Amino acid sequence: MSLKSRLLVGWLLLGMVSFVFPSLAQSQDYERSAGVRLGSTSALTFKRFLGEEQAIEFLLSGRDHGVQLTSLYIKHHQMSLGTFENFYFYAGVGGHAGYQKNSDITKVRDPQDSEFYYYKEDEFVELGVDGLVGIEWRIFSIPLSISVDIMPHLTYVGFAKVNGDFWDGSLGIKYIF
C-alpha cells in the first residue's frame, strides 16, 4: 500500500473514531508536544507554542544521508468541520542546516585513464529554506496530536549545488504535555 493510501486510510479511521466517540474531542490548548514525523523526511520533533496558536517547531532528521536541524515558525487556524472538533490547519516557514553525503558535486579525473572522470562521494554542509502546510487533530483525552503535512524545501549543498523537494509529505504523531 502506498504512503498516500495509508495516510487516507488513517484519516478515515480517525474521522470514524471521532464520530463514534465525540467525547474524545475536548476544547483545550497545549503548550508543548514532542514526537515523530514519518515520511520522506522522518524526524524527531518538538513544538512549543509562543502565544495564541503561534508555535516554533524543531526537527532533527536524517535527510539525504546526513543529519539536519530544521526550525519552523508555525501559525495554526482552527477549522470548522461540523461535529468534528480540535482540527487545525497550519502553515509555517523556516530554515535548516546540516550536512549530507553527495556524490554528484565533486568531479575527479580517473588516475588510470585521463580521458575519464568520476564523481567522488563527499560530505557537504547544507543550508536551506523550508515551508510547511498541514492539518492537525488534537486528541486531549489521550493526550495526542496527529498531523498530515507537506514540507517543501530548497537546499544549498556544499556551496555548489541547489536541490529541493516540493512534495515531502508526512504523518506526525506527537505527545501533548
NORBEL-V873199 format. One record per residue. N is the residue number from 0. RES is the residue in three letters. SS is DSSP state (h for helix, s for strand, l for the rest). PSI is psi in whole degrees, -180 to 180 (* if undefined). OMEGA is omega in whole degrees, -180 to 180 (999 if undefined). Layout:
n=N res=RES ss=SS psi=PSI omega=OMEGA
n=N res=RES ss=SS psi=PSI omega=OMEGA
This chain:
n=0 res=MET ss=l psi=133 omega=-178
n=1 res=SER ss=l psi=164 omega=179
n=2 res=LEU ss=h psi=-41 omega=180
n=3 res=LYS ss=h psi=-42 omega=179
n=4 res=SER ss=h psi=-42 omega=179
n=5 res=ARG ss=h psi=-40 omega=179
n=6 res=LEU ss=h psi=-41 omega=179
n=7 res=LEU ss=h psi=-46 omega=178
n=8 res=VAL ss=h psi=-42 omega=178
n=9 res=GLY ss=h psi=-46 omega=-180
n=10 res=TRP ss=h psi=-37 omega=178
n=11 res=LEU ss=h psi=-43 omega=178
n=12 res=LEU ss=h psi=-44 omega=178
n=13 res=LEU ss=h psi=-41 omega=179
n=14 res=GLY ss=h psi=-41 omega=179
n=15 res=MET ss=h psi=-43 omega=178
n=16 res=VAL ss=h psi=-43 omega=180
n=17 res=SER ss=h psi=-35 omega=180
n=18 res=PHE ss=h psi=-41 omega=-178
n=19 res=VAL ss=h psi=-37 omega=-178
n=20 res=PHE ss=l psi=71 omega=-177
n=21 res=PRO ss=h psi=-18 omega=179
n=22 res=SER ss=h psi=-15 omega=177
n=23 res=LEU ss=h psi=-26 omega=-178
n=24 res=ALA ss=l psi=112 omega=179
n=25 res=GLN ss=l psi=140 omega=-178
n=26 res=SER ss=l psi=104 omega=179
n=27 res=GLN ss=l psi=166 omega=176
n=28 res=ASP ss=l psi=164 omega=175
n=29 res=TYR ss=l psi=159 omega=-178
n=30 res=GLU ss=l psi=-39 omega=-174
n=31 res=ARG ss=s psi=156 omega=171
n=32 res=SER ss=s psi=153 omega=178
n=33 res=ALA ss=s psi=145 omega=-179
n=34 res=GLY ss=s psi=-145 omega=-177
n=35 res=VAL ss=s psi=153 omega=173
n=36 res=ARG ss=s psi=118 omega=-177
n=37 res=LEU ss=s psi=120 omega=-179
n=38 res=GLY ss=s psi=-152 omega=179
n=39 res=SER ss=l psi=-45 omega=173
n=40 res=THR ss=l psi=94 omega=177
n=41 res=SER ss=l psi=146 omega=-175
n=42 res=ALA ss=s psi=159 omega=164
n=43 res=LEU ss=s psi=140 omega=-173
n=44 res=THR ss=s psi=146 omega=176
n=45 res=PHE ss=s psi=127 omega=180
n=46 res=LYS ss=s psi=136 omega=178
n=47 res=ARG ss=s psi=125 omega=179
n=48 res=PHE ss=s psi=137 omega=-179
n=49 res=LEU ss=s psi=-31 omega=-177
n=50 res=GLY ss=s psi=-154 omega=-178
n=51 res=GLU ss=l psi=98 omega=177
n=52 res=GLU ss=l psi=30 omega=173
n=53 res=GLN ss=s psi=134 omega=-175
n=54 res=ALA ss=s psi=162 omega=167
n=55 res=ILE ss=s psi=144 omega=180
n=56 res=GLU ss=s psi=138 omega=178
n=57 res=PHE ss=s psi=134 omega=179
n=58 res=LEU ss=s psi=134 omega=173
n=59 res=LEU ss=s psi=113 omega=-172
n=60 res=SER ss=s psi=171 omega=178
n=61 res=GLY ss=l psi=49 omega=-178
n=62 res=ARG ss=h psi=142 omega=173
n=63 res=ASP ss=h psi=45 omega=177
n=64 res=HIS ss=h psi=37 omega=178
n=65 res=GLY ss=l psi=-166 omega=180
n=66 res=VAL ss=s psi=144 omega=-175
n=67 res=GLN ss=s psi=141 omega=174
n=68 res=LEU ss=s psi=125 omega=-179
n=69 res=THR ss=s psi=139 omega=176
n=70 res=SER ss=s psi=132 omega=-177
n=71 res=LEU ss=s psi=142 omega=169
n=72 res=TYR ss=s psi=126 omega=-173
n=73 res=ILE ss=s psi=138 omega=176
n=74 res=LYS ss=s psi=128 omega=-179
n=75 res=HIS ss=s psi=146 omega=177
n=76 res=HIS ss=s psi=124 omega=-180
n=77 res=GLN ss=s psi=138 omega=-180
n=78 res=MET ss=l psi=146 omega=177
n=79 res=SER ss=l psi=106 omega=-177
n=80 res=LEU ss=s psi=44 omega=179
n=81 res=GLY ss=l psi=-118 omega=-178
n=82 res=THR ss=l psi=-12 omega=180
n=83 res=PHE ss=s psi=127 omega=-180
n=84 res=GLU ss=l psi=168 omega=174
n=85 res=ASN ss=l psi=31 omega=171
n=86 res=PHE ss=s psi=136 omega=-177
n=87 res=TYR ss=s psi=135 omega=169
n=88 res=PHE ss=s psi=140 omega=177
n=89 res=TYR ss=s psi=153 omega=178
n=90 res=ALA ss=s psi=147 omega=-179
n=91 res=GLY ss=s psi=171 omega=178
n=92 res=VAL ss=s psi=158 omega=179
n=93 res=GLY ss=s psi=-158 omega=-178
n=94 res=GLY ss=s psi=170 omega=179
n=95 res=HIS ss=s psi=158 omega=176
n=96 res=ALA ss=s psi=150 omega=180
n=97 res=GLY ss=s psi=-154 omega=175
n=98 res=TYR ss=s psi=159 omega=177
n=99 res=GLN ss=s psi=156 omega=172
n=100 res=LYS ss=s psi=135 omega=-178
n=101 res=ASN ss=s psi=134 omega=-176
n=102 res=SER ss=s psi=16 omega=179
n=103 res=ASP ss=s psi=27 omega=177
n=104 res=ILE ss=s psi=-51 omega=-175
n=105 res=THR ss=s psi=112 omega=180
n=106 res=LYS ss=s psi=128 omega=-175
n=107 res=VAL ss=s psi=139 omega=177
n=108 res=ARG ss=s psi=136 omega=179
n=109 res=ASP ss=l psi=123 omega=-178
n=110 res=PRO ss=l psi=-23 omega=-180
n=111 res=GLN ss=l psi=-32 omega=-177
n=112 res=ASP ss=l psi=109 omega=-173
n=113 res=SER ss=l psi=-9 omega=178
n=114 res=GLU ss=l psi=-13 omega=-176
n=115 res=PHE ss=l psi=151 omega=178
n=116 res=TYR ss=s psi=159 omega=171
n=117 res=TYR ss=s psi=164 omega=180
n=118 res=TYR ss=s psi=128 omega=-178
n=119 res=LYS ss=s psi=134 omega=176
n=120 res=GLU ss=s psi=127 omega=-179
n=121 res=ASP ss=s psi=166 omega=172
n=122 res=GLU ss=s psi=135 omega=-177
n=123 res=PHE ss=s psi=149 omega=171
n=124 res=VAL ss=s psi=142 omega=177
n=125 res=GLU ss=s psi=143 omega=175
n=126 res=LEU ss=s psi=146 omega=-179
n=127 res=GLY ss=s psi=176 omega=178
n=128 res=VAL ss=s psi=147 omega=-177
n=129 res=ASP ss=s psi=149 omega=169
n=130 res=GLY ss=s psi=168 omega=-179
n=131 res=LEU ss=s psi=132 omega=176
n=132 res=VAL ss=s psi=131 omega=-180
n=133 res=GLY ss=s psi=-177 omega=177
n=134 res=ILE ss=s psi=135 omega=-178
n=135 res=GLU ss=s psi=139 omega=174
n=136 res=TRP ss=s psi=121 omega=-179
n=137 res=ARG ss=s psi=118 omega=180
n=138 res=ILE ss=s psi=94 omega=-172
n=139 res=PHE ss=l psi=-23 omega=-179
n=140 res=SER ss=l psi=-17 omega=-178
n=141 res=ILE ss=l psi=-40 omega=-21
n=142 res=PRO ss=l psi=124 omega=-173
n=143 res=LEU ss=s psi=150 omega=175
n=144 res=SER ss=s psi=129 omega=179
n=145 res=ILE ss=s psi=133 omega=-177
n=146 res=SER ss=s psi=156 omega=172
n=147 res=VAL ss=s psi=130 omega=-178
n=148 res=ASP ss=s psi=169 omega=172
n=149 res=ILE ss=s psi=130 omega=-178
n=150 res=MET ss=l psi=86 omega=176
n=151 res=PRO ss=l psi=147 omega=-180
n=152 res=HIS ss=s psi=151 omega=171
n=153 res=LEU ss=s psi=138 omega=-176
n=154 res=THR ss=s psi=134 omega=175
n=155 res=TYR ss=s psi=110 omega=-172
n=156 res=VAL ss=s psi=124 omega=172
n=157 res=GLY ss=l psi=25 omega=-179
n=158 res=PHE ss=l psi=29 omega=-177
n=159 res=ALA ss=l psi=-19 omega=-172
n=160 res=LYS ss=s psi=145 omega=174
n=161 res=VAL ss=s psi=130 omega=172
n=162 res=ASN ss=s psi=169 omega=-178
n=163 res=GLY ss=s psi=172 omega=177
n=164 res=ASP ss=s psi=121 omega=-177
n=165 res=PHE ss=l psi=-4 omega=-179
n=166 res=TRP ss=l psi=48 omega=180
n=167 res=ASP ss=l psi=84 omega=-176
n=168 res=GLY ss=s psi=158 omega=-180
n=169 res=SER ss=s psi=167 omega=170
n=170 res=LEU ss=s psi=127 omega=-180
n=171 res=GLY ss=s psi=138 omega=177
n=172 res=ILE ss=s psi=120 omega=-176
n=173 res=LYS ss=s psi=143 omega=173
n=174 res=TYR ss=s psi=130 omega=-180
n=175 res=ILE ss=s psi=130 omega=176
n=176 res=PHE ss=l psi=* omega=999
